[in-house]
Amino acid sequence: MTTLFRDEKGRAVMEAAYERFRARLPEAKEGALESRVVSTRFGDTHVLVTGPANAPPLVVLHGALASSAHVLGELDSMRSAFRVYAVDVLGQSVKSADARIDVRGTAYGEWLVDVLDGLGLATAHLYGISWGGFVARKLIELAPERVDRLVLMVPAGIVTGSAWKGFTRVGLPLSLYLAFPSEARLRRFGEGILTTLDDDWLPYIGEAFRAYKLDIRLPPLAEPAPLAAFTRPTLVIAAEEDVSFPGAALLARAAVLFPHAETELLAATRHSPPTDDRSRAKLAERVTRFLRS
């Protein structure tokens, strides 16, 4: 019996996809990729570790239905600039415990405190992407002293988009794809969330949405009071054409929640940023510059 997946076949498909993305990482081929499992009060959590041992620690939280291997592939030069800990988010990855965490209250923050303790990190830079941005927020609400610098990329739980646009551009195409899978319907769905319809991510989202039991719980929207104690440097990055979290609205709300933050709007970008080499390198340089400033 599985909590996260439609069946055991779906779990096996996601395990294979994880290995496929992991095998593409140069560090995997060079033997410079370490796999760890840390115990938490909510279940075992898998972490991929890479980068120079003496570099500043950077904890990275991937988006929904992805994994540590997926997000590491998007970090480009950041993998050599920092000691990167790519955490498989509980409830959103095949590599950590098959369990869901309550999205309300402090549970996700408590889980991430346990992860940092298990990794021996008193403090670290934190980079949360989409759902991972929501999880990062729950940590700084609970234990702001554990984060040195914070980067939020298209974070969930800050704003919501138009319900109609979400349905017509994402929800309906996804429903049609799940009911009648085809390459054309997958591309129609992918066009709603991916800036680049590449040969890696487009097939993967088709696999993921057919394998996982979709979690329709929406994270609660952030409020200023629980975040008031967090005053460390923060960078919030939004995507102009993000249907789920519209870029301009997200940055306007971020200015209220994080009045000290730097903000950046990625032009002509959907929820998932471009995955070509030039765009990856440019984004990595921007985040690295912020973390080192």
KOLVEXMI-505678 format. One record per residue (C-alpha): chain; x, y, z; residue in one letter. Coordinates in nm, 2 decimals. Example, Ala and Ser with C-alpha at 12.3 -4.5 7.8 and 13.67 -1.06 7.14 Angstrom:
REM residues 2
c->A x->1.23 y->-0.45 z->0.78 r->a;
c->A x->1.37 y->-0.11 z->0.71 r->s;
END
This chain:
REM residues 293
c->A x->0.00 y->0.00 z->0.00 r->m;
c->A x->0.14 y->0.34 z->-0.10 r->t;
c->A x->0.04 y->0.68 z->0.02 r->t;
c->A x->0.21 y->0.89 z->-0.26 r->l;
c->A x->0.16 y->0.67 z->-0.57 r->f;
c->A x->-0.14 y->0.53 z->-0.76 r->r;
c->A x->0.02 y->0.18 z->-0.74 r->d;
c->A x->0.35 y->0.01 z->-0.71 r->e;
c->A x->0.40 y->0.03 z->-1.08 r->k;
c->A x->0.38 y->0.41 z->-1.05 r->g;
c->A x->0.64 y->0.41 z->-0.78 r->r;
c->A x->0.87 y->0.19 z->-1.00 r->a;
c->A x->0.83 y->0.44 z->-1.28 r->v;
c->A x->0.94 y->0.73 z->-1.06 r->m;
c->A x->1.23 y->0.53 z->-0.92 r->e;
c->A x->1.35 y->0.47 z->-1.27 r->a;
c->A x->1.30 y->0.84 z->-1.36 r->a;
c->A x->1.51 y->0.94 z->-1.06 r->y;
c->A x->1.79 y->0.71 z->-1.16 r->e;
c->A x->1.77 y->0.85 z->-1.52 r->r;
c->A x->1.81 y->1.21 z->-1.40 r->f;
c->A x->2.08 y->1.12 z->-1.15 r->r;
c->A x->2.29 y->0.94 z->-1.41 r->a;
c->A x->2.30 y->1.25 z->-1.62 r->r;
c->A x->2.48 y->1.45 z->-1.35 r->l;
c->A x->2.85 y->1.49 z->-1.41 r->p;
c->A x->2.92 y->1.44 z->-1.04 r->e;
c->A x->2.75 y->1.09 z->-1.06 r->a;
c->A x->2.99 y->0.99 z->-1.34 r->k;
c->A x->3.29 y->1.13 z->-1.15 r->e;
c->A x->3.20 y->0.97 z->-0.82 r->g;
c->A x->3.15 y->1.31 z->-0.66 r->a;
c->A x->2.79 y->1.26 z->-0.55 r->l;
c->A x->2.71 y->1.13 z->-0.20 r->e;
c->A x->2.37 y->0.98 z->-0.11 r->s;
c->A x->2.26 y->1.02 z->0.26 r->r;
c->A x->1.95 y->0.93 z->0.46 r->v;
c->A x->1.87 y->1.12 z->0.77 r->v;
c->A x->1.61 y->1.03 z->1.03 r->s;
c->A x->1.33 y->1.27 z->1.11 r->t;
c->A x->1.02 y->1.25 z->1.33 r->r;
c->A x->0.81 y->1.23 z->1.01 r->f;
c->A x->1.02 y->0.96 z->0.83 r->g;
c->A x->1.35 y->0.89 z->0.67 r->d;
c->A x->1.47 y->1.16 z->0.43 r->t;
c->A x->1.71 y->1.12 z->0.14 r->h;
c->A x->1.97 y->1.38 z->0.05 r->v;
c->A x->2.21 y->1.41 z->-0.24 r->l;
c->A x->2.53 y->1.59 z->-0.14 r->v;
c->A x->2.79 y->1.74 z->-0.38 r->t;
c->A x->3.03 y->2.03 z->-0.41 r->g;
c->A x->3.36 y->2.13 z->-0.23 r->p;
c->A x->3.35 y->2.01 z->0.14 r->a;
c->A x->3.48 y->2.35 z->0.26 r->n;
c->A x->3.24 y->2.56 z->0.06 r->a;
c->A x->2.94 y->2.74 z->0.22 r->p;
c->A x->2.65 y->2.50 z->0.27 r->p;
c->A x->2.34 y->2.54 z->0.05 r->l;
c->A x->2.03 y->2.34 z->0.12 r->v;
c->A x->1.80 y->2.31 z->-0.19 r->v;
c->A x->1.44 y->2.21 z->-0.19 r->l;
c->A x->1.28 y->2.09 z->-0.51 r->h;
c->A x->0.93 y->2.15 z->-0.65 r->g;
c->A x->0.63 y->1.91 z->-0.63 r->a;
c->A x->0.66 y->1.56 z->-0.77 r->l;
c->A x->1.04 y->1.60 z->-0.85 r->a;
c->A x->1.35 y->1.50 z->-0.66 r->s;
c->A x->1.71 y->1.59 z->-0.55 r->s;
c->A x->1.84 y->1.45 z->-0.88 r->a;
c->A x->1.60 y->1.67 z->-1.09 r->h;
c->A x->1.69 y->1.99 z->-0.90 r->v;
c->A x->2.07 y->1.93 z->-0.90 r->l;
c->A x->2.06 y->1.92 z->-1.28 r->g;
c->A x->1.92 y->2.27 z->-1.29 r->e;
c->A x->2.19 y->2.43 z->-1.06 r->l;
c->A x->2.47 y->2.45 z->-1.31 r->d;
c->A x->2.78 y->2.62 z->-1.16 r->s;
c->A x->2.62 y->2.64 z->-0.82 r->m;
c->A x->2.72 y->2.27 z->-0.77 r->r;
c->A x->3.08 y->2.37 z->-0.76 r->s;
c->A x->3.04 y->2.70 z->-0.58 r->a;
c->A x->2.87 y->2.56 z->-0.27 r->f;
c->A x->2.85 y->2.24 z->-0.06 r->r;
c->A x->2.50 y->2.15 z->-0.20 r->v;
c->A x->2.25 y->1.94 z->0.00 r->y;
c->A x->1.96 y->1.86 z->-0.23 r->a;
c->A x->1.69 y->1.73 z->-0.01 r->v;
c->A x->1.42 y->1.49 z->-0.13 r->d;
c->A x->1.11 y->1.67 z->0.01 r->v;
c->A x->0.89 y->1.44 z->0.22 r->l;
c->A x->0.56 y->1.39 z->0.05 r->g;
c->A x->0.69 y->1.51 z->-0.29 r->q;
c->A x->0.97 y->1.26 z->-0.39 r->s;
c->A x->1.00 y->0.89 z->-0.44 r->v;
c->A x->1.33 y->0.89 z->-0.26 r->k;
c->A x->1.21 y->0.99 z->0.09 r->s;
c->A x->0.96 y->0.82 z->0.32 r->a;
c->A x->0.62 y->0.74 z->0.16 r->d;
c->A x->0.43 y->0.99 z->0.37 r->a;
c->A x->0.25 y->1.32 z->0.35 r->r;
c->A x->0.30 y->1.61 z->0.60 r->i;
c->A x->0.03 y->1.84 z->0.71 r->d;
c->A x->0.06 y->2.16 z->0.51 r->v;
c->A x->-0.09 y->2.37 z->0.80 r->r;
c->A x->0.08 y->2.43 z->1.13 r->g;
c->A x->0.45 y->2.38 z->1.19 r->t;
c->A x->0.50 y->2.03 z->1.06 r->a;
c->A x->0.71 y->2.11 z->0.75 r->y;
c->A x->0.93 y->2.35 z->0.95 r->g;
c->A x->0.98 y->2.08 z->1.22 r->e;
c->A x->1.07 y->1.83 z->0.95 r->w;
c->A x->1.33 y->2.06 z->0.80 r->l;
c->A x->1.48 y->2.13 z->1.14 r->v;
c->A x->1.53 y->1.76 z->1.18 r->d;
c->A x->1.69 y->1.74 z->0.84 r->v;
c->A x->1.94 y->2.02 z->0.92 r->l;
c->A x->2.02 y->1.85 z->1.25 r->d;
c->A x->2.07 y->1.52 z->1.08 r->g;
c->A x->2.31 y->1.68 z->0.83 r->l;
c->A x->2.50 y->1.86 z->1.11 r->g;
c->A x->2.42 y->2.21 z->0.98 r->l;
c->A x->2.36 y->2.47 z->1.24 r->a;
c->A x->2.29 y->2.73 z->0.97 r->t;
c->A x->2.29 y->2.72 z->0.59 r->a;
c->A x->2.18 y->2.91 z->0.28 r->h;
c->A x->1.84 y->2.79 z->0.17 r->l;
c->A x->1.70 y->2.77 z->-0.18 r->y;
c->A x->1.34 y->2.67 z->-0.22 r->g;
c->A x->1.17 y->2.62 z->-0.56 r->i;
c->A x->0.79 y->2.62 z->-0.61 r->s;
c->A x->0.66 y->2.37 z->-0.34 r->w;
c->A x->1.01 y->2.38 z->-0.19 r->g;
c->A x->0.97 y->2.76 z->-0.15 r->g;
c->A x->0.66 y->2.69 z->0.07 r->f;
c->A x->0.86 y->2.44 z->0.28 r->v;
c->A x->1.15 y->2.69 z->0.31 r->a;
c->A x->0.90 y->2.95 z->0.44 r->r;
c->A x->0.77 y->2.71 z->0.71 r->k;
c->A x->1.13 y->2.67 z->0.83 r->l;
c->A x->1.19 y->3.05 z->0.86 r->i;
c->A x->0.86 y->3.09 z->1.04 r->e;
c->A x->0.96 y->2.83 z->1.30 r->l;
c->A x->1.34 y->2.86 z->1.33 r->a;
c->A x->1.46 y->3.17 z->1.14 r->p;
c->A x->1.81 y->3.15 z->1.31 r->e;
c->A x->1.88 y->2.84 z->1.10 r->r;
c->A x->1.90 y->3.02 z->0.77 r->v;
c->A x->2.18 y->3.25 z->0.66 r->d;
c->A x->2.05 y->3.37 z->0.32 r->r;
c->A x->1.72 y->3.27 z->0.15 r->l;
c->A x->1.63 y->3.23 z->-0.21 r->v;
c->A x->1.27 y->3.17 z->-0.31 r->l;
c->A x->1.21 y->3.07 z->-0.68 r->m;
c->A x->0.84 y->3.09 z->-0.79 r->v;
c->A x->0.74 y->2.99 z->-0.43 r->p;
c->A x->0.41 y->2.84 z->-0.35 r->a;
c->A x->0.20 y->2.98 z->-0.07 r->g;
c->A x->0.26 y->3.35 z->-0.15 r->i;
c->A x->-0.02 y->3.43 z->-0.40 r->v;
c->A x->-0.27 y->3.24 z->-0.61 r->t;
c->A x->-0.35 y->3.29 z->-0.97 r->g;
c->A x->-0.67 y->3.32 z->-1.16 r->s;
c->A x->-0.89 y->3.01 z->-1.11 r->a;
c->A x->-1.02 y->3.04 z->-1.47 r->w;
c->A x->-0.67 y->3.06 z->-1.62 r->k;
c->A x->-0.55 y->2.78 z->-1.41 r->g;
c->A x->-0.84 y->2.56 z->-1.53 r->f;
c->A x->-0.82 y->2.64 z->-1.90 r->t;
c->A x->-0.44 y->2.65 z->-1.93 r->r;
c->A x->-0.34 y->2.37 z->-1.68 r->v;
c->A x->-0.63 y->2.19 z->-1.52 r->g;
c->A x->-0.83 y->2.10 z->-1.83 r->l;
c->A x->-0.52 y->2.00 z->-2.04 r->p;
c->A x->-0.40 y->1.78 z->-1.75 r->l;
c->A x->-0.74 y->1.61 z->-1.71 r->s;
c->A x->-0.76 y->1.54 z->-2.08 r->l;
c->A x->-0.40 y->1.40 z->-2.08 r->y;
c->A x->-0.47 y->1.17 z->-1.78 r->l;
c->A x->-0.79 y->1.05 z->-1.94 r->a;
c->A x->-0.66 y->1.00 z->-2.29 r->f;
c->A x->-0.28 y->1.01 z->-2.28 r->p;
c->A x->-0.11 y->1.12 z->-2.60 r->s;
c->A x->0.20 y->1.31 z->-2.70 r->e;
c->A x->-0.02 y->1.60 z->-2.83 r->a;
c->A x->-0.21 y->1.63 z->-2.51 r->r;
c->A x->0.11 y->1.61 z->-2.30 r->l;
c->A x->0.25 y->1.90 z->-2.50 r->r;
c->A x->-0.07 y->2.10 z->-2.45 r->r;
c->A x->-0.04 y->2.04 z->-2.07 r->f;
c->A x->0.33 y->2.11 z->-2.07 r->g;
c->A x->0.28 y->2.45 z->-2.25 r->e;
c->A x->0.09 y->2.57 z->-1.94 r->g;
c->A x->0.38 y->2.52 z->-1.69 r->i;
c->A x->0.71 y->2.46 z->-1.88 r->l;
c->A x->0.90 y->2.74 z->-2.05 r->t;
c->A x->1.11 y->2.49 z->-2.24 r->t;
c->A x->0.94 y->2.17 z->-2.38 r->l;
c->A x->1.26 y->1.97 z->-2.37 r->d;
c->A x->1.32 y->1.60 z->-2.41 r->d;
c->A x->1.39 y->1.55 z->-2.03 r->d;
c->A x->1.12 y->1.74 z->-1.84 r->w;
c->A x->0.83 y->1.71 z->-2.08 r->l;
c->A x->0.82 y->1.32 z->-2.07 r->p;
c->A x->0.89 y->1.33 z->-1.70 r->y;
c->A x->0.59 y->1.54 z->-1.61 r->i;
c->A x->0.38 y->1.30 z->-1.81 r->g;
c->A x->0.51 y->1.01 z->-1.61 r->e;
c->A x->0.49 y->1.19 z->-1.28 r->a;
c->A x->0.13 y->1.31 z->-1.31 r->f;
c->A x->0.03 y->0.95 z->-1.41 r->r;
c->A x->0.23 y->0.79 z->-1.12 r->a;
c->A x->0.15 y->1.01 z->-0.82 r->y;
c->A x->-0.18 y->1.04 z->-0.64 r->k;
c->A x->-0.23 y->1.41 z->-0.69 r->l;
c->A x->-0.22 y->1.61 z->-0.37 r->d;
c->A x->-0.49 y->1.88 z->-0.41 r->i;
c->A x->-0.42 y->2.05 z->-0.07 r->r;
c->A x->-0.32 y->2.41 z->-0.12 r->l;
c->A x->-0.05 y->2.55 z->0.11 r->p;
c->A x->-0.19 y->2.84 z->0.32 r->p;
c->A x->-0.09 y->3.18 z->0.20 r->l;
c->A x->0.19 y->3.35 z->0.40 r->a;
c->A x->0.11 y->3.63 z->0.65 r->e;
c->A x->0.36 y->3.90 z->0.76 r->p;
c->A x->0.35 y->3.83 z->1.14 r->a;
c->A x->0.50 y->3.48 z->1.14 r->p;
c->A x->0.78 y->3.61 z->0.91 r->l;
c->A x->0.87 y->3.92 z->1.10 r->a;
c->A x->1.15 y->3.76 z->1.29 r->a;
c->A x->1.33 y->3.66 z->0.97 r->f;
c->A x->1.55 y->3.95 z->0.86 r->t;
c->A x->1.83 y->3.78 z->0.68 r->r;
c->A x->1.91 y->3.87 z->0.32 r->p;
c->A x->1.64 y->3.73 z->0.08 r->t;
c->A x->1.60 y->3.70 z->-0.29 r->l;
c->A x->1.25 y->3.63 z->-0.44 r->v;
c->A x->1.24 y->3.53 z->-0.81 r->i;
c->A x->0.91 y->3.52 z->-1.00 r->a;
c->A x->0.80 y->3.42 z->-1.35 r->a;
c->A x->0.61 y->3.67 z->-1.56 r->e;
c->A x->0.38 y->3.42 z->-1.73 r->e;
c->A x->0.33 y->3.19 z->-1.43 r->d;
c->A x->-0.03 y->3.09 z->-1.43 r->v;
c->A x->-0.02 y->2.94 z->-1.08 r->s;
c->A x->0.17 y->3.22 z->-0.91 r->f;
c->A x->0.16 y->3.53 z->-1.14 r->p;
c->A x->0.49 y->3.71 z->-1.14 r->g;
c->A x->0.39 y->4.07 z->-1.08 r->a;
c->A x->0.14 y->3.98 z->-0.80 r->a;
c->A x->0.39 y->3.75 z->-0.64 r->l;
c->A x->0.66 y->4.02 z->-0.62 r->l;
c->A x->0.41 y->4.27 z->-0.49 r->a;
c->A x->0.31 y->4.04 z->-0.21 r->r;
c->A x->0.68 y->3.95 z->-0.14 r->a;
c->A x->0.75 y->4.32 z->-0.08 r->a;
c->A x->0.50 y->4.31 z->0.20 r->v;
c->A x->0.62 y->3.98 z->0.35 r->l;
c->A x->0.99 y->4.04 z->0.30 r->f;
c->A x->1.04 y->4.42 z->0.30 r->p;
c->A x->1.41 y->4.38 z->0.30 r->h;
c->A x->1.42 y->4.14 z->0.00 r->a;
c->A x->1.57 y->4.17 z->-0.34 r->e;
c->A x->1.32 y->4.07 z->-0.61 r->t;
c->A x->1.35 y->3.97 z->-0.98 r->e;
c->A x->1.10 y->3.90 z->-1.25 r->l;
c->A x->1.19 y->3.65 z->-1.52 r->l;
c->A x->1.04 y->3.79 z->-1.84 r->a;
c->A x->0.85 y->3.56 z->-2.08 r->a;
c->A x->0.88 y->3.27 z->-1.84 r->t;
c->A x->0.62 y->3.02 z->-1.72 r->r;
c->A x->0.62 y->2.84 z->-1.39 r->h;
c->A x->0.92 y->2.62 z->-1.47 r->s;
c->A x->1.21 y->2.84 z->-1.60 r->p;
c->A x->1.40 y->2.77 z->-1.92 r->p;
c->A x->1.61 y->2.45 z->-1.92 r->t;
c->A x->1.86 y->2.54 z->-2.19 r->d;
c->A x->2.23 y->2.56 z->-2.09 r->d;
c->A x->2.25 y->2.94 z->-2.13 r->r;
c->A x->1.94 y->3.01 z->-1.92 r->s;
c->A x->2.06 y->2.77 z->-1.65 r->r;
c->A x->2.40 y->2.93 z->-1.63 r->a;
c->A x->2.25 y->3.28 z->-1.62 r->k;
c->A x->2.01 y->3.19 z->-1.33 r->l;
c->A x->2.29 y->3.01 z->-1.14 r->a;
c->A x->2.51 y->3.32 z->-1.17 r->e;
c->A x->2.24 y->3.54 z->-1.04 r->r;
c->A x->2.17 y->3.33 z->-0.74 r->v;
c->A x->2.54 y->3.27 z->-0.67 r->t;
c->A x->2.60 y->3.64 z->-0.68 r->r;
c->A x->2.33 y->3.71 z->-0.43 r->f;
c->A x->2.44 y->3.43 z->-0.19 r->l;
c->A x->2.80 y->3.56 z->-0.20 r->r;
c->A x->2.73 y->3.93 z->-0.18 r->s;
END
